[in-house]
């Protein structure tokens, strides 16, 4: 059997993010997985000029965790940033130092986006560890 150099066997993460694109449609602006321990982007669906920004977001999440600990508020599970056009939601993945984030248009019901984060988090964690 001859190998086809144009055939690409997608990873679990690629398949997973393709399903998110299908589910959210044009309301999905971007999605990413970051490691706060390594301050590193693991996977993203973002325009090339935005690829570096999730690592800045990792710093923000570390700060949120630090503030929550100092104020004895408990462990940060998720985070929400609201702009005039978008929601940026992120969710802690398990006990690890991974977060996954969604950037969706404000047409997306916020509750639906949060349910999606909850529902898919175990699958994403399984795909990256």
Residue frames as qw, qx, qy, qz and C-alpha x, y, z in Angstrom:
[[0.000, 0.890, 0.457, 0.000, 0.00, 0.00, 0.00],
 [0.426, 0.362, -0.004, 0.829, 1.37, 3.38, -0.98],
 [0.219, -0.573, -0.452, 0.647, 1.23, 6.25, 1.50],
 [0.205, 0.801, 0.373, 0.422, -0.65, 9.31, 0.37],
 [0.418, 0.001, -0.269, 0.867, 1.42, 12.37, 1.37],
 [0.206, -0.351, -0.122, -0.905, -1.74, 14.55, 1.36],
 [0.663, -0.485, -0.527, -0.220, -3.61, 12.38, 3.83],
 [0.002, -0.438, 0.536, -0.721, -3.59, 13.63, 7.38],
 [0.535, -0.388, -0.750, 0.039, -4.76, 11.46, 10.24],
 [0.209, -0.713, 0.065, -0.667, -6.37, 13.95, 12.64],
 [0.200, 0.126, -0.779, 0.582, -5.52, 13.83, 16.33],
 [0.215, -0.559, -0.778, 0.189, -8.15, 13.43, 19.05],
 [0.100, -0.553, -0.233, 0.794, -7.94, 17.16, 19.70],
 [0.091, 0.141, -0.485, -0.858, -8.43, 18.05, 16.03],
 [0.249, -0.351, -0.841, -0.327, -11.50, 15.82, 15.83],
 [0.236, -0.570, -0.638, 0.460, -12.79, 17.21, 19.07],
 [0.034, -0.480, -0.037, 0.876, -12.42, 20.83, 17.99],
 [0.135, -0.061, -0.675, -0.723, -13.99, 20.06, 14.62],
 [0.246, -0.516, -0.818, -0.059, -17.07, 18.83, 16.48],
 [0.165, -0.593, -0.374, 0.694, -17.13, 22.05, 18.53],
 [0.019, 0.229, -0.352, -0.907, -17.00, 24.06, 15.28],
 [0.220, -0.287, -0.799, -0.479, -19.94, 22.09, 13.96],
 [0.274, -0.571, -0.728, 0.263, -21.92, 22.47, 17.19],
 [0.147, -0.656, -0.242, 0.700, -21.40, 26.24, 17.58],
 [0.502, 0.702, 0.413, 0.290, -21.20, 27.17, 13.91],
 [0.367, 0.621, 0.012, 0.693, -20.38, 30.77, 13.14],
 [0.471, -0.849, -0.027, -0.238, -20.85, 31.77, 16.79],
 [0.842, -0.360, 0.084, 0.394, -17.48, 30.14, 17.54],
 [0.202, 0.951, -0.232, 0.000, -14.77, 32.75, 17.24],
 [0.385, 0.559, -0.701, 0.217, -11.96, 30.65, 18.70],
 [0.894, -0.428, -0.012, -0.132, -11.05, 27.89, 21.12],
 [0.371, 0.635, -0.608, 0.300, -7.84, 26.94, 22.87],
 [0.876, -0.428, -0.197, 0.104, -6.19, 24.72, 25.44],
 [0.191, 0.782, -0.426, 0.412, -3.42, 26.14, 27.57],
 [0.777, -0.239, -0.457, 0.361, -1.06, 24.76, 30.16],
 [0.224, -0.942, 0.066, -0.240, -0.68, 27.24, 33.00],
 [0.808, -0.478, 0.208, 0.275, 2.21, 25.19, 34.43],
 [0.658, 0.024, 0.381, 0.649, 4.23, 25.64, 31.24],
 [0.149, 0.710, 0.049, -0.686, 2.55, 28.88, 30.13],
 [0.114, -0.201, 0.788, 0.571, 2.13, 27.16, 26.79],
 [0.677, 0.281, -0.058, -0.678, -0.54, 26.92, 24.14],
 [0.523, -0.088, 0.847, 0.020, -1.40, 23.24, 23.64],
 [0.257, 0.360, 0.781, 0.442, -3.97, 23.56, 20.84],
 [0.147, 0.522, 0.238, -0.806, -6.00, 26.36, 19.31],
 [0.337, 0.597, 0.602, 0.410, -8.45, 27.34, 16.66],
 [0.120, -0.843, -0.130, 0.508, -7.47, 30.99, 16.37],
 [0.542, 0.831, -0.051, 0.116, -6.33, 33.32, 13.63],
 [0.792, 0.165, -0.228, 0.542, -2.51, 33.23, 13.35],
 [0.144, 0.578, -0.200, 0.778, -2.16, 36.77, 14.68],
 [0.595, -0.581, 0.119, -0.543, -3.94, 35.71, 17.91],
 [0.865, 0.010, -0.493, 0.095, -1.93, 32.54, 18.64],
 [0.406, 0.244, -0.555, 0.684, 0.23, 34.18, 21.33],
 [0.336, -0.478, 0.107, -0.804, -2.60, 35.65, 23.42],
 [0.842, -0.374, -0.327, -0.213, -3.78, 32.52, 25.23],
 [0.687, -0.008, -0.464, 0.559, -0.44, 32.39, 27.03],
 [0.033, -0.333, 0.228, -0.914, -1.19, 35.88, 28.40],
 [0.693, -0.377, -0.210, -0.578, -4.52, 34.48, 29.48],
 [0.804, -0.138, -0.533, 0.225, -2.71, 31.73, 31.39],
 [0.298, 0.155, -0.415, 0.846, -1.05, 34.45, 33.46],
 [0.421, -0.330, -0.017, -0.845, -4.47, 35.96, 34.18],
 [0.833, -0.272, -0.407, -0.260, -5.78, 32.58, 35.32],
 [0.640, -0.006, -0.543, 0.544, -2.79, 32.10, 37.62],
 [0.000, 0.232, -0.268, 0.935, -3.52, 35.51, 39.14],
 [0.646, -0.328, -0.208, -0.657, -7.21, 34.65, 39.61],
 [0.831, -0.189, -0.516, 0.084, -6.19, 31.44, 41.40],
 [0.437, 0.104, -0.464, 0.763, -3.74, 33.33, 43.63],
 [0.265, -0.299, 0.105, -0.911, -6.34, 35.93, 44.60],
 [0.775, -0.291, -0.347, -0.440, -8.92, 33.24, 45.29],
 [0.754, -0.099, -0.549, 0.346, -6.47, 31.34, 47.52],
 [0.241, 0.169, -0.375, 0.879, -5.38, 34.47, 49.43],
 [0.422, -0.234, 0.063, -0.873, -8.99, 35.47, 50.04],
 [0.207, 0.001, 0.943, -0.262, -9.89, 31.85, 50.91],
 [0.591, 0.277, -0.028, -0.757, -12.63, 31.80, 48.29],
 [0.857, 0.121, 0.495, -0.082, -11.93, 28.28, 47.05],
 [0.479, -0.127, 0.651, 0.575, -10.54, 26.88, 43.85],
 [0.378, 0.507, -0.181, -0.753, -11.23, 28.72, 40.59],
 [0.648, 0.211, 0.731, 0.030, -13.21, 26.39, 38.30],
 [0.475, 0.559, 0.489, 0.473, -13.96, 28.70, 35.44],
 [0.182, -0.449, -0.019, 0.875, -13.55, 32.26, 34.31],
 [0.357, 0.724, 0.561, 0.186, -15.64, 34.60, 32.18],
 [0.182, -0.345, 0.110, 0.914, -14.58, 37.74, 30.38],
 [0.348, 0.731, 0.586, -0.011, -17.33, 39.75, 28.72],
 [0.217, -0.172, 0.245, 0.929, -16.58, 42.31, 26.02],
 [0.418, 0.408, 0.106, -0.805, -18.99, 44.39, 23.99],
 [0.633, 0.363, -0.450, -0.516, -19.00, 41.68, 21.28],
 [0.677, 0.174, -0.715, -0.019, -17.79, 38.38, 22.76],
 [0.779, -0.558, 0.205, -0.200, -17.72, 36.02, 25.69],
 [0.467, 0.478, -0.722, 0.179, -14.41, 34.41, 26.58],
 [0.831, -0.434, 0.135, -0.321, -15.05, 31.45, 28.86],
 [0.404, 0.459, -0.777, 0.148, -12.45, 29.14, 30.30],
 [0.882, -0.368, -0.019, -0.295, -12.71, 25.99, 32.38],
 [0.262, -0.588, 0.759, -0.099, -10.20, 24.16, 34.56],
 [0.808, 0.179, -0.505, -0.245, -9.54, 20.65, 33.29],
 [0.855, -0.206, -0.449, 0.159, -9.42, 18.19, 36.18],
 [0.603, -0.752, 0.001, 0.268, -6.78, 18.69, 38.84],
 [0.711, 0.132, 0.212, 0.657, -4.20, 19.53, 36.22],
 [0.138, -0.602, 0.008, 0.787, -2.84, 22.88, 35.24],
 [0.159, 0.194, 0.680, 0.689, -4.80, 22.94, 32.00],
 [0.331, 0.524, 0.372, -0.691, -7.59, 25.26, 30.96],
 [0.293, 0.309, 0.699, 0.575, -9.63, 25.22, 27.84],
 [0.107, 0.485, 0.210, -0.842, -11.30, 28.30, 26.53],
 [0.335, 0.574, 0.678, 0.314, -14.01, 29.30, 24.14],
 [0.030, 0.324, -0.018, -0.945, -14.48, 32.64, 22.47],
 [0.180, 0.506, 0.815, 0.216, -18.05, 32.95, 21.24],
 [0.056, -0.389, -0.232, -0.890, -20.21, 35.75, 19.94],
 [0.213, 0.032, 0.558, -0.802, -22.69, 37.30, 22.32],
 [0.665, 0.012, -0.351, -0.659, -25.48, 35.75, 20.22],
 [0.566, -0.004, -0.819, 0.097, -24.57, 32.49, 21.95],
 [0.638, -0.678, -0.127, -0.342, -26.62, 31.99, 25.12],
 [0.019, -0.670, 0.644, -0.370, -24.14, 32.19, 27.99],
 [0.746, -0.246, 0.510, -0.352, -25.75, 29.24, 29.78],
 [0.934, 0.351, 0.022, -0.068, -25.37, 27.08, 26.66],
 [0.466, 0.689, -0.485, 0.271, -21.69, 27.95, 26.38],
 [0.316, -0.545, 0.652, -0.422, -21.15, 27.07, 30.05],
 [0.901, -0.008, 0.338, -0.271, -22.98, 23.76, 29.64],
 [0.806, 0.543, -0.224, 0.073, -20.75, 23.00, 26.65],
 [0.121, 0.683, -0.622, 0.364, -17.66, 23.68, 28.78],
 [0.616, -0.338, 0.580, -0.411, -18.95, 21.37, 31.52],
 [0.932, 0.205, 0.188, -0.231, -20.01, 18.60, 29.17],
 [0.790, 0.560, -0.209, 0.136, -16.84, 18.48, 27.08],
 [0.163, -0.824, 0.504, -0.201, -14.17, 19.13, 29.72],
 [0.768, -0.318, 0.555, -0.028, -13.65, 15.44, 30.66],
 [0.853, 0.440, 0.242, 0.146, -13.26, 14.49, 26.99],
 [0.344, 0.876, -0.249, 0.230, -10.72, 17.23, 26.36],
 [0.419, -0.704, 0.554, -0.145, -8.71, 16.28, 29.44],
 [0.877, -0.025, 0.479, 0.031, -8.68, 12.68, 28.28],
 [0.728, 0.658, 0.085, 0.173, -7.46, 13.77, 24.84],
 [0.230, 0.866, -0.338, 0.289, -4.46, 15.72, 26.18],
 [0.422, -0.628, 0.617, -0.216, -3.18, 13.53, 29.02]]
